[in-house]
Amino acid sequence: MTEATAVPTPDAQPANEEHTAVIARQEILDRQRAVFGYELFDRTKVDGDFTSASDASLLFSVLSHAGTESLFGRKTLFLNVTHATLSGSHLELIQPEQVVLEVPPVDNNDPAIIDVVARKMTELRERGFRMAFKHTVLTKPYASWLPLASFIKMEMTEVSESTVEPLLRLAQKVSKAKVVAEKVETAEQYERLQAMGVELFQGYWFTRPTMVHARLVAPAQAIIIQLINLVRKEADPVEIETLLKRDPTLSFNLLRFINSSGFGLSVEITSFRHAVMILGLRKLFRWAAMLLTASRAGGSPPAVGNMAVLRGRLMELLAAEMLPAEEWDNAFVVGVFSLLDVMLGMPIEKALETIALPQHVVDALVHRTGIFAPFLRIVEVCESGTDAEVAEAAEALALTNRQVNMAHLEAMAWTENLLASNG
């Protein structure tokens, strides 16, 4: 899960805490200097040692990003990848229409590797991904890559002034790719390139990268491993749903991810079982594997998550006494997400911006209004309220103290059993 802030800065800064990912975002502009898209870089690692695993983590951060719409909108995202990334299962989780994969040249132009990479990129092109290459794709060793190019990037620091126009004309002649002039650093460069017919521009003269700091709150790794094991043995969706209910951060991640613009669904998914059924076991496995890759040790204190699970179960039991069955899962969601502000270290309104929830669930969590508000009041006073406060909250729902106490005991036993089986 992520909390994001965008801070303009010319240089990458190391993350301030263990659970922070840093994504650099730089605009790519069209001839009218309007934003065409953003190139994204993983800047979490200050040593610059980027691997297929770090690429996967960056993709996951982008997909699950709090405030993704406000940070990137529906603009095209250019993601720097490694050759190993192209075979990574994480690419199967995203809708490709918004994504361009920037693929680097092969070391020493090894023809065997060039051929292997070409075959993998052809598969990805057929799925809808677009590819961007350096201008070296115009050389003979990369003839098999050229038909796959949607963008060709010319780095102005690597191309002499005398060769810019010949390269541009060659690109226009042998491919349908748009040329991006990269690392444009002066007004004179920009004007000259525009006069030559370059369509897209990127560089410090226009804008320096913006650092997006994403605070990651990972579910317990043991829970993720259990989820992976359940999926691998094709467990019943009810069993998977039960596991999701053990860890609020895990369920929050799943709902936010499956409702993200990157996943591309046209309907909102608001229940765990529906999410499992829509996602399917294969994609659920890949999602869990990505989550495990991006997870970190630590996180919020376990007691907070345990309390959230207890709240969710108590809300569910009380709702079963009063509300139609279709609202029971929503009642669980209200209870389990009622401590998100504590778990994420951000206001509840900010946390809830990152997932799609029914309005009456949001009303209960943010405004303490609507049908779930009195149920949430009961679970809160059961934790620290006086007998009189519990009685008052129960009376508001026409419940007896005995009904509330029995439900509370049952919820505690259920939660204890769940957490014990997790250990």
KAPEKA-V547787 format. One record per backbone hydrogen bond with DSSP energy under -1.0 kcal/mol. CO is the residue of the C=O (numbers start at 0). NH is the residue of the N-H. If there is no record, write none. Layout:
# KAPEKA-V547787
co->CO nh->NH
co->CO nh->NH
This chain:
# KAPEKA-V547787
co->0 nh->216
co->2 nh->214
co->4 nh->212
co->6 nh->210
co->16 nh->19
co->18 nh->215
co->20 nh->213
co->21 nh->42
co->22 nh->211
co->23 nh->40
co->24 nh->209
co->25 nh->38
co->27 nh->35
co->27 nh->36
co->28 nh->200
co->29 nh->32
co->33 nh->29
co->35 nh->75
co->36 nh->27
co->37 nh->77
co->38 nh->25
co->39 nh->79
co->40 nh->23
co->44 nh->47
co->47 nh->49
co->50 nh->54
co->51 nh->55
co->52 nh->56
co->53 nh->57
co->54 nh->58
co->55 nh->59
co->56 nh->60
co->57 nh->61
co->58 nh->62
co->59 nh->63
co->64 nh->67
co->66 nh->70
co->67 nh->71
co->68 nh->72
co->71 nh->74
co->75 nh->37
co->76 nh->99
co->77 nh->39
co->78 nh->101
co->83 nh->86
co->84 nh->87
co->87 nh->90
co->88 nh->91
co->89 nh->92
co->95 nh->98
co->97 nh->76
co->98 nh->129
co->99 nh->78
co->100 nh->131
co->101 nh->80
co->105 nh->108
co->106 nh->109
co->109 nh->113
co->110 nh->114
co->111 nh->115
co->112 nh->116
co->113 nh->117
co->114 nh->118
co->115 nh->119
co->116 nh->120
co->117 nh->121
co->118 nh->122
co->119 nh->123
co->120 nh->124
co->121 nh->125
co->123 nh->128
co->124 nh->127
co->129 nh->100
co->130 nh->149
co->130 nh->150
co->131 nh->102
co->132 nh->152
co->133 nh->136
co->134 nh->137
co->135 nh->138
co->138 nh->141
co->139 nh->142
co->141 nh->144
co->141 nh->145
co->144 nh->147
co->145 nh->148
co->149 nh->177
co->150 nh->132
co->151 nh->179
co->152 nh->134
co->153 nh->181
co->154 nh->157
co->154 nh->158
co->159 nh->162
co->162 nh->166
co->163 nh->167
co->164 nh->168
co->165 nh->169
co->166 nh->170
co->167 nh->171
co->168 nh->172
co->169 nh->173
co->170 nh->174
co->177 nh->151
co->178 nh->199
co->179 nh->153
co->180 nh->201
co->181 nh->155
co->183 nh->204
co->185 nh->189
co->186 nh->190
co->187 nh->191
co->188 nh->192
co->189 nh->193
co->190 nh->194
co->191 nh->195
co->192 nh->197
co->199 nh->180
co->200 nh->28
co->201 nh->183
co->202 nh->205
co->202 nh->206
co->208 nh->8
co->209 nh->24
co->210 nh->6
co->211 nh->22
co->212 nh->4
co->213 nh->20
co->219 nh->223
co->220 nh->224
co->221 nh->225
co->222 nh->226
co->223 nh->227
co->224 nh->228
co->225 nh->229
co->226 nh->230
co->227 nh->231
co->228 nh->232
co->229 nh->234
co->230 nh->233
co->235 nh->239
co->236 nh->240
co->237 nh->241
co->238 nh->242
co->239 nh->243
co->240 nh->244
co->242 nh->245
co->246 nh->250
co->247 nh->251
co->248 nh->252
co->249 nh->253
co->250 nh->254
co->251 nh->255
co->252 nh->256
co->253 nh->257
co->254 nh->258
co->256 nh->259
co->259 nh->263
co->261 nh->94
co->270 nh->274
co->271 nh->275
co->272 nh->276
co->273 nh->277
co->274 nh->278
co->275 nh->279
co->279 nh->283
co->280 nh->284
co->281 nh->285
co->282 nh->286
co->283 nh->287
co->284 nh->288
co->285 nh->289
co->286 nh->290
co->287 nh->291
co->288 nh->292
co->289 nh->293
co->300 nh->303
co->300 nh->304
co->301 nh->305
co->302 nh->306
co->303 nh->307
co->304 nh->308
co->305 nh->309
co->306 nh->310
co->307 nh->311
co->308 nh->312
co->309 nh->313
co->310 nh->314
co->311 nh->315
co->312 nh->316
co->313 nh->317
co->314 nh->318
co->315 nh->319
co->318 nh->322
co->323 nh->326
co->324 nh->327
co->326 nh->330
co->327 nh->331
co->328 nh->332
co->329 nh->333
co->330 nh->334
co->331 nh->335
co->332 nh->336
co->336 nh->339
co->338 nh->342
co->339 nh->343
co->340 nh->344
co->340 nh->345
co->346 nh->350
co->347 nh->351
co->350 nh->353
co->351 nh->354
co->357 nh->361
co->358 nh->362
co->359 nh->363
co->360 nh->364
co->361 nh->365
co->362 nh->366
co->362 nh->368
co->371 nh->375
co->372 nh->376
co->373 nh->377
co->374 nh->378
co->375 nh->379
co->376 nh->380
co->377 nh->381
co->379 nh->383
co->380 nh->384
co->385 nh->389
co->386 nh->390
co->387 nh->391
co->388 nh->392
co->389 nh->393
co->390 nh->394
co->391 nh->395
co->393 nh->396
co->393 nh->398
co->394 nh->397
co->399 nh->403
co->400 nh->404
co->401 nh->405
co->402 nh->406
co->403 nh->407
co->404 nh->408
co->405 nh->409
co->406 nh->410
co->407 nh->411
co->408 nh->412
co->409 nh->413
co->410 nh->414
co->411 nh->415
co->412 nh->416
co->413 nh->417
co->414 nh->418
co->415 nh->419
co->416 nh->420
co->417 nh->421
co->418 nh->422
